[in-house]
Amino acid sequence: MAFELEKTKKIIERDAEVYPGFARMPYYPLAVARGHGAILEDFDGNEFIDLLSSASALNTGHAHPRIVNAIKEQAEKYITYTAAYMYSEPLVKYAEALIGVTPGDYEKKVAYGNCGSDANDGAIKLARAYTGRKKIVSFIGAYHGSTYGALSLSAISLNMRRKIGPLLGEIEHIEYPDCYRCRYGKEPASCGLECLGALKKAMTTYMPPEDIAAVIIEPIQGDGGLIVPPNRYMKALFEMCREHGILFVSEEVQQGFGRTGKWFGIEHFDVVPDMLILGKSIGSGVPLSAIVGRKEIMDSMDAPAHLFTMSGNAMACAAAHETLEVIKDEKLIEKSANLGDYAKERFQALMEEYEIIGDVRGLGLSIGVDLVKDRKGKEGNREAAAKICYRCWEKGVIIIFLGDGVLRFQPPLVITREEIDKAIDVIEESMKEYMAGDIPDEILETAKGW
Ligand SMILES: Cc1ncc(COP(=O)(O)O)c(C=O)c1O
């Protein structure tokens, strides 16, 4: 290892004494001391290009001066006062702005929470209350969060579900459309949306469609391996929902707010959701979540069905409002689209050269680089991914992997082209070192991942 890690190691030793293991999936020893733009610095003064954005929660980058100022200004006035009993101007101002950028030419309202997980719980409640139906359809491979509702929707890790049941009932998981590993052996030209067949079959055999309140879908399945569904699939699913009075809910916690080169991931598909679930990047790192939905859905529950003391926290709403303005003023959505295309081209060029890359996919700056044991079998190469991510960290690039070996490329949208070039050069070097057998097995002890 080329750099000092003395101070970082001390933090990690202290951490082991007080922080439980269930709350972290480690990749390498990084403790952030400061950050600006797309650059992070650890406690020993080592610098890194950030390709993770704190799990896609910092689309505007680290410590954006305008957002820092907005937080300071609001904090100096008052940090928050609960909207459960009183009224709040920052909450209203942000809701108005948010409604202005969300898809759907209909009247909307905004509910707030503190994290993506609670927004998923809220969406389940609203869907059930509005429709009077109980069942919710979600997807295998999805991660929606850690509260009971959100984890009941999730189907990505047995450890999330072990020991703690019973979970929320009446949730039906179906397969997410995965064209790279199509279970039906189809190519785009021969695809007849066979993967939607299970839901169709369910609706005619054991799950009456009139019992289904909502389908909750990520526009790109994030933690499941950055899987992009075909446009036709989303449209067909949406039409099935419309036909049976089922709400179509886009879960944008990870893919929203410019990440995919549009405000919301679902805008890449020709459908208009009934509700959006938002979190992570909306507050640029200040905890905030939101559900934006049709007015009539949002008016379907009675107080106090879904509120938190900190819902719509004034400081978080000020940060979120400035985040929205920064995204507009700095044209971060266009930037995400353009830099995303550029990065994808660079990864595709690497794919031509290195057999280990089986697939490159994504929208905007939400890109997955799927590492495989061999291109024919397409089995994920977890060991390669773990070693390459670890070596990248040693060389000053922060990237993690998802699933069985998908490199997660989700830098802050403020990243420069030069930083992208430098980071992809490091990924290539690390890949070569992996293939030459130069990355020791010991690192697998640390790089555990999902
Ligand atoms: C798609 C998606 N939904 C929900 C969540 C949960 O958000 P939070 O951790 O803020 O509760 C995550 C977090 O990774 C996510 O990726």
The ligand as a Gaussian input file, in Angstrom:
#p B3LYP/6-31G(d) Opt

LIG

0 1
 C      -33.650000       1.996000      -4.475000
 C      -33.500000       2.249000      -3.010000
 N      -34.605000       2.422000      -2.269000
 C      -34.548000       2.650000      -0.961000
 C      -33.327000       2.700000      -0.309000
 C      -33.302000       2.940000       1.172000
 O      -32.965000       4.262000       1.424000
 P      -32.457000       4.677000       2.878000
 O      -31.190000       3.927000       3.104000
 O      -32.265000       6.150000       2.781000
 O      -33.510000       4.313000       3.844000
 C      -32.154000       2.526000      -1.028000
 C      -30.858000       2.561000      -0.359000
 O      -29.867000       2.077000      -0.804000
 C      -32.236000       2.295000      -2.425000
 O      -31.153000       2.110000      -3.162000

